[in-house]
Amino acid sequence: MILVAATGNAGKLSELRALLAGLDLDLRSLADLAGAPAVEESGDSFLSNARLKAHAIAAHAGLPALADDSGLEVDALGGAPGVRSARFARDAGAGAGDAANVATLLARLRTVPPAQRAARFRCVVVVARPDGAELVADGACAGLIAAAPRGTAGFGYDPVFLYPPLGRTFAELARAEKDRVSHRAAAIAALRPQLVEFLR
């Protein structure tokens, strides 16, 4: 069964392929779709953004589509960057991209003590069929924001997201380790038992 991942993020696509391994699925990406629309993440929640992307791509492709919206919530920043995680630095006029986002986050937390840097990654996944039916799952992973980036794996805020049970940032974890504990792993694990039947 074909399932289109509504993402152009290579890191996210690679994670999804690993997390969905073993299911009878042919996971494709936006790169495999001619004329795939650019869907603006204009929602005010992870759910609304994932829903927008999943339904738009399912309608365009005439195939089931999986979309997720995820981000980092930092308690000391009132839950920011939240749904603006990918645009955090740009919103602050500090450039764009992962490195700029991390630098902006660390600058905002410069005077916050280590014990008050609690944060969580959150992920909401929506799988939509062309007929409008959908499956929804969510996951979260709690951690702390490190004082400086550590590690070279992962993407996004992974280099500063410290996972206390392992004492390392997500960017210091092997792929298999991250896939056992991440917010995206939790959301996909919740989705897996229903997914194949939903797509039939």
N, C-alpha and C positions, 0 to 999 in steps of 0.2 A: 504494500500500500504506500502511495506517495503522500508525504507530508512536507509542506513548504515551511521552512523556518523563516519568519519575517524579520530577518536581520542581515545587515551587511558587515557586521562586526565579526572578523575572522576568529577572534578569541572566543567569543560567545558561541559561534557555530561549532567550533571544535569541542567546547564543553558539552553542548547539547548532543553532539554525536556520541560522545563517551557515555553520557547519562542515559541515552536511549538505546544503547547497545543491547543486543539480544532480543529486541522486539522485531516483528516482521514489518519493518518500515524502510522505505527509501527516502531518506531525509535530504531534501534539496534546499537551496538557499535563494535569495533574491537574485543572485548572479545567474541563476538558471532560468529566470523569467524574463522574457522580452517585454520591455515597456512597463516594468513594475512601477507602480506609483510611489512617490515619496510621501509617506504619511507623516503629517506633522503631529508631534506628541503634544497636543494642546489640552489634554485632560488635566484635572487637578489632583489625580491620584494615580498610583501604579496600576490599579485595576482599569481605570478608564483609558489610560494610554495603551495598555496591552490589548484591551478590547478593540480600540480604534484600529490598531495595526493588524490584528488577527482577522477581523471581519473585512477590512479593505483588501488585504492580500488574497483571502479566500474568494472574494467576489471577483477579483481581477483574474486569478488563475483558474477558477472553476475547480479548485482542489482544496482539501483541508489545509489550514494554515495554523502554525503555532507562533505566538508572539509572547514575549515577556517584557515587562518593564521592571527595572530593578534600580536600587540606589542605596546610598548610605545615609543613615539618620544618626546625627550626633546630638546627644542630650544637651551638652553645653551650648549648642547653637540652636536650641529649640526645635530639634528635629531636622534642621537643614544639614546638607543640601537637599535631601529628600528627592522629590520628583524632578528637581533641577540639577541632579548630580552630574549629568553629562555636560551641563551648560554653566556650571558653578563659576568657573573663572571668567567665562565670557560675560556672564551677568554682572560681574564685578569690574569689567573692563580690563581684565588681566590676561587676555589672550584666549586660546582655545586648546583643547587636547588634554590627554591624561596628565602630563607633567604640569601643565598650568593649573589644572584642577587640584592636584595634590599640593602644589605650592600655595595656592589660595587657601586651602583648608588649613595647612600648617600655620600660615600667617594669622588666620583668624583664631587659632588655638594657642598662639605663642605664650600667653600668660596663664593658660589653664593647666593646673597641676596634673600629673599623670593619673592620679586616682579619680579625677573628675572628667576623664576623657572617654567615658562609656559611649559606645556606638553599636549600631547593628546594621548589617546588610539585610535588605528586604527584597523579595522577588515575588511578583505575581505573574503567573502563566495562564494564558487563555489559548485554547485550541478551538477554532471556529470552522464549521463546515459551510459550504456554499449555500446550504438551505437556511443558514442563520442559527442553527443549534450551536451550543458552546459548552466546553468544559472549563472550569476555573480551579486553580490550585495556588496556594501561596506557601512561602517558606521564609525563615529568618535565621540569622546567625549572629550571636552576640559577641562583642569583642571590645577592644580599646584602640584609640588612635595613638600610634607610636610617635615619638618625638621627631623622627627622621625616617625617610624611606629605607627599607631593607629588602634585599632579594631582587631577583631578576625575572622571575616567572610571573604568570598572570597578566592582568591588565587593569586599567582603571585605578581604583584606590587600593588595590591589593598590596602595594609596597608599604602602606602605612596602616593597614588593618591588622592589628595584632590579635591572634586567636589564643587566649590564655591557656586553654587545656594543653596546647602543644608548645606554647612559649615562642611561637614564630609568627611572622606576618604571612598573609596569604601568598605573597610573592616569594616566600622562602619554602613553601610547601611543594612537594611533588604533586603532579596532577592527580594521582590516585588518592592522596591524602586530602586534597581540597575537595575532590568529588564526594568524599564521605561526609563532609561537614558543612559545605557551603549552603547559602540561602537558595541558590538555584538547584542544588542537589535535593534539598528538602522539598521544594515545590515539585520537581519532576518525580520524585519518589511518591508523592501524594497523587500524582496524575497517572503514573504507569499502570496501576491495576485496572483502570477504566479505559485507557487510551485505545487499545486495539479494537475493542468492542464498539467504542464510539465511532471509530473510523470505518467500520464495516458498512 
